[in-house]
Amino acid sequence: MKADSTHSTRPTKRSPTRLKPLFSISQPRKISATMFSRPSGMRKGRRSKHERLLRGRRYVSCRPRTCTILTYAFYADLRAQLDRRDELLRSRTPPPVLDVAEVSDLLWDCGGTSEADLERQMKLSGDQALTVAVASNRNFQRWFTSVDSEMLFISVDGSVERSASTGFVAAMATLCRAVSQQSTAIAYFCGLANPQTPDVAAALMGSLSLQLLRNHPYDLRAWSSKLALHDHHAKLGTKDIGYLNSFFKHLCLPLAKGGSRNASVIYCLVDDFASLERAADMRSVWRVMSYLYDLVESTDLRPVVLKVLVMRPERGGSVLKAVDERDLVRVHDVSRGADSHTSQRELNFQLERARRMREEM
């Protein structure tokens, strides 16, 4: 009897079980870091802290040696993340800050700017006729009482003694410091200075910056972050004029915080500028003058008012030829016989005018 063809007892040949591929070649999937962090090998898992370490997203397909390649890729990314972690920890460490004492040691102070030195220079100047003549000039009165940043040049006849102009600058510095706590007077006496550097124009900016640094409490962390600490020391040691110009502006900016328009006035007084012109390289002189002009015209310092007075430039020199007549005071003939009380009274009168005009603004 034939067996039923529909119910054959012959064992059927079963097809081999086909494993479902973990990754599709046509549709790549993102590799999760947990597939390598577990002993079971590559399998799908939830996001973990290991996956969050991986910033870059890698898309791969299931090919030979993929497991080995991905293992190397994972540990390479992990090593890079550890390096970045160390870098982040180093960045959280506060960087070295430029100290005020270090700046004072590296910069040069011209001297003669203390209260006792200014008082002595006023006594040595003798006759105060130059002070009275300058204080009564209209251009000087406009420069002194204006609420805007300006620059003024005072050209003095050769018959006037050098000590007279020095006494005028000393009197100006003393009165400007006494007018209010918000006003600052910094001075540089070119004829008395003996800088320990061949670039005397850079010594001028360094001395002015040092006086600002000593008169006001400054936080130099923002300035220190611009360069490495050894680069700051190198530029201060070599008296780099571009660095000193930027440093002077940086010291002027914090004075504008938390005050009204008349809260911060900086009087920058330079005496016997002709001595600087004769001793310095004219390229450095022009660079300093151009920088001061740009700083006065700039709006970055507002509400700080910067008043720059250049006393006794070289007569017939290139600097004086480039000065506008509106920013120039010419003193040709000075009458003798003015005493210190007259000059002080005239300057005090102009100071009161300047104070009233700033209060009205």
C-alpha positions in Angstrom: 0.0 0.0 0.0 1.4 3.3 -1.1 1.9 5.9 1.4 -0.2 9.0 1.2 1.6 11.5 -0.8 0.2 14.3 1.2 1.6 12.9 4.5 5.1 11.9 3.6 7.2 10.5 6.4 10.4 11.7 4.7 12.0 14.4 6.9 11.8 17.7 5.3 14.9 19.8 4.8 14.7 22.8 7.0 16.2 26.0 5.8 19.0 27.4 8.0 18.1 30.1 10.4 19.2 33.4 9.0 20.4 35.9 11.6 19.0 39.3 11.4 21.8 41.8 10.7 22.5 44.2 13.4 23.2 47.0 10.9 21.7 47.5 7.5 24.0 48.3 4.7 21.4 50.5 3.0 20.4 52.4 6.1 23.4 53.0 8.4 22.7 53.5 12.1 24.4 55.5 14.8 26.8 53.5 16.9 26.0 53.7 20.6 28.9 53.7 23.1 27.0 51.2 25.3 27.5 48.5 22.7 31.1 48.4 23.5 30.9 49.0 27.2 29.0 45.8 28.0 30.5 42.3 28.0 27.8 41.0 25.7 29.3 42.9 22.8 27.5 45.0 20.3 23.9 45.4 21.1 21.5 48.2 21.4 21.3 50.0 24.8 20.3 53.2 26.4 22.3 56.3 26.4 24.9 56.4 29.2 27.6 58.5 30.5 30.0 56.8 28.0 27.8 57.9 25.1 27.7 61.4 26.3 31.5 61.5 26.2 31.3 61.0 22.4 30.7 64.4 20.8 31.2 63.2 17.2 28.5 61.0 15.7 29.8 58.1 13.6 27.6 56.4 11.0 29.0 53.0 9.8 27.6 49.9 8.1 28.0 46.3 8.9 31.1 45.2 7.1 34.0 42.9 7.9 36.2 43.9 10.8 33.7 46.6 11.7 33.7 45.6 15.3 37.5 46.0 15.6 37.5 49.3 13.7 34.7 50.7 15.9 36.5 49.5 19.0 39.6 51.5 18.0 37.4 54.5 17.1 35.6 54.4 20.4 38.8 54.3 22.5 40.4 57.0 20.3 37.4 59.3 21.0 37.5 58.4 24.6 41.2 59.3 24.8 40.5 62.6 23.0 37.8 63.4 25.5 40.1 62.7 28.4 42.6 65.1 26.9 39.9 67.7 26.5 38.9 67.1 30.1 42.5 67.9 31.2 42.5 71.0 29.0 39.2 72.1 30.6 40.6 71.6 34.1 43.6 73.6 33.1 41.4 76.4 31.7 39.5 76.6 35.0 42.7 77.3 36.8 43.1 81.1 37.1 45.8 82.3 34.8 48.8 84.3 36.2 47.9 88.0 36.6 50.3 90.8 35.9 51.2 92.4 39.2 51.3 96.1 39.8 54.7 95.8 41.5 56.1 94.0 38.5 54.9 96.7 36.2 56.4 99.4 38.5 59.8 97.6 38.4 59.7 97.2 34.6 58.5 100.7 33.7 60.5 103.8 34.4 59.2 106.7 36.5 60.4 110.1 35.5 60.1 111.4 39.1 59.3 114.9 40.2 55.5 114.3 40.2 55.0 114.0 44.0 53.4 116.8 45.9 56.7 117.8 47.5 58.5 117.8 44.1 55.8 119.9 42.5 55.9 122.4 45.3 59.7 122.7 45.0 59.5 123.2 41.2 57.0 126.0 41.7 59.3 127.8 44.1 62.3 127.4 41.8 60.4 128.9 38.9 60.4 132.3 40.5 58.4 134.8 38.4 54.9 133.6 37.6 54.2 135.9 34.7 54.1 133.0 32.2 51.3 131.4 34.3 49.2 134.6 34.3 49.8 135.1 30.5 48.7 131.5 29.6 45.8 131.5 32.0 44.3 134.6 30.5 44.5 133.3 26.9 41.2 132.4 25.3 42.4 129.2 23.7 43.6 128.0 27.1 40.4 129.0 28.8 38.3 127.2 26.1 40.5 124.0 26.5 40.4 124.2 30.3 36.7 124.8 30.7 35.4 122.5 27.9 33.7 119.3 28.8 35.2 117.5 25.8 38.5 115.8 25.4 41.0 118.1 23.7 44.7 118.7 23.1 46.5 122.0 23.5 50.0 123.1 22.6 51.7 126.1 24.2 54.5 127.7 22.3 56.8 129.9 24.4 59.3 132.5 23.2 62.9 131.7 23.7 63.4 134.6 26.1 61.2 132.8 28.7 63.3 130.7 31.0 62.7 126.9 31.0 62.0 127.0 34.8 59.0 129.2 34.1 57.3 126.6 32.0 58.2 123.9 34.5 56.6 126.0 37.3 53.5 126.5 35.2 53.1 122.7 34.6 53.7 122.0 38.3 51.1 124.6 39.3 48.6 123.1 36.9 49.2 119.6 38.2 48.8 120.7 41.8 45.6 122.6 41.2 44.0 119.9 39.0 44.6 117.3 41.7 43.0 119.5 44.3 39.9 120.5 42.4 38.1 117.2 43.1 38.7 113.5 43.9 37.5 112.5 40.4 40.2 114.5 38.5 43.6 113.1 37.9 46.7 115.0 36.9 49.7 113.2 35.5 52.8 115.0 34.4 56.1 114.3 32.5 59.0 116.7 32.6 61.1 116.1 29.5 63.9 118.4 30.5 64.3 116.8 33.9 63.9 113.2 32.8 66.7 110.8 32.2 65.1 107.6 31.0 67.0 104.4 31.1 66.1 103.6 27.5 67.1 104.9 24.1 63.4 105.4 23.1 62.5 108.4 25.2 59.1 108.7 23.5 58.2 105.2 24.8 59.5 106.3 28.2 57.0 109.2 28.1 54.0 106.8 27.6 55.4 104.4 30.2 55.7 107.1 32.9 52.2 108.4 32.2 50.8 104.8 32.5 52.7 104.2 35.7 51.3 107.3 37.3 47.8 106.3 36.4 48.5 102.8 37.8 49.7 104.3 41.1 46.9 106.8 41.5 44.0 104.4 41.1 43.3 100.8 42.1 43.3 98.6 39.0 42.5 95.0 38.3 44.9 93.8 35.6 43.2 90.4 35.0 41.6 91.5 31.8 44.8 93.0 30.4 46.8 90.0 31.5 44.6 87.6 29.5 45.5 89.3 26.2 49.0 87.8 26.2 51.1 85.3 28.0 52.8 86.6 31.2 56.3 86.3 29.7 55.2 88.3 26.7 53.9 91.0 28.9 57.3 91.1 30.7 59.2 91.2 27.5 57.2 94.1 26.0 57.4 96.0 29.3 61.1 95.4 29.5 61.8 96.5 26.0 59.5 99.5 26.3 57.5 98.5 23.2 55.7 101.7 22.2 52.7 100.1 20.6 52.2 98.0 23.7 52.5 101.0 26.0 50.0 103.0 23.9 47.4 100.3 24.3 48.2 99.9 28.0 47.7 103.6 28.6 44.3 103.4 26.9 43.4 100.3 28.9 44.1 102.2 32.1 42.0 105.2 31.1 38.9 103.0 30.4 38.0 101.8 33.9 37.7 105.4 35.1 34.4 105.7 33.2 32.6 103.1 35.3 29.9 104.3 37.7 30.3 108.0 37.3 28.6 110.9 35.6 30.2 112.9 32.7 32.1 115.2 35.1 33.2 112.3 37.3 36.5 111.5 35.6 38.8 114.1 34.1 42.4 113.2 33.3 44.9 116.0 32.8 48.0 114.9 30.9 50.7 117.5 31.2 54.0 117.3 29.2 56.6 120.0 29.9 59.5 121.0 27.6 58.5 118.8 24.7 61.3 120.3 22.6 63.8 118.3 24.6 62.0 115.1 23.7 61.9 116.1 20.0 65.7 116.6 20.0 66.5 113.4 21.9 64.1 111.0 20.4 63.6 109.4 17.0 61.0 111.6 15.1 59.2 108.4 14.0 58.5 107.5 17.6 57.5 111.1 18.4 55.0 111.2 15.6 53.7 107.8 16.6 53.0 109.0 20.2 51.4 112.3 19.0 49.2 110.5 16.5 48.1 108.1 19.2 47.3 110.9 21.6 45.3 112.7 18.9 43.4 109.5 18.1 42.7 108.9 21.8 41.4 112.4 22.3 39.1 112.2 19.2 37.9 108.6 20.1 34.6 108.0 21.7 35.8 104.9 23.5 36.8 106.9 26.6 33.4 108.6 27.2 32.4 109.7 29.7 36.1 110.1 30.6 37.5 113.5 29.6 41.1 113.5 28.6 42.9 116.9 28.6 46.4 116.8 27.0 48.7 119.8 27.3 52.0 119.9 25.5 54.2 122.7 26.8 57.0 124.3 24.8 57.3 122.2 21.6 60.2 122.9 19.3 59.8 126.2 17.5 59.7 125.6 13.8 59.6 121.9 14.3 57.4 119.5 12.4 55.1 118.9 15.3 54.3 122.5 15.8 53.7 123.1 12.1 51.0 120.4 12.1 49.1 122.0 15.0 45.9 123.8 14.2 45.8 127.5 15.4 42.7 126.7 17.5 44.7 124.2 19.5 47.7 126.5 20.0 48.7 129.2 22.5 51.6 131.5 21.4 53.3 133.4 24.2 55.7 135.9 22.7 56.2 138.6 25.3 55.7 137.9 29.0 55.5 140.9 31.3 57.6 140.6 34.5 56.5 141.2 38.0 53.6 138.7 38.5 53.9 136.9 41.8 52.7 133.4 42.8 49.5 134.8 44.4 48.4 136.4 41.2 49.0 133.2 39.1 47.3 131.0 41.7 44.3 133.4 41.8 44.0 133.3 38.0 44.2 129.5 37.8 41.7 129.1 40.6 39.3 131.3 38.7 39.6 129.2 35.6 39.2 126.0 37.7 36.0 127.4 39.1 34.7 128.2 35.7 35.5 124.7 34.5 33.8 123.1 37.5 30.6 125.1 37.0 30.4 124.3 33.3 30.8 120.6 33.9 28.1 120.7 36.6 25.7 122.4 34.2 26.1 119.7 31.6 
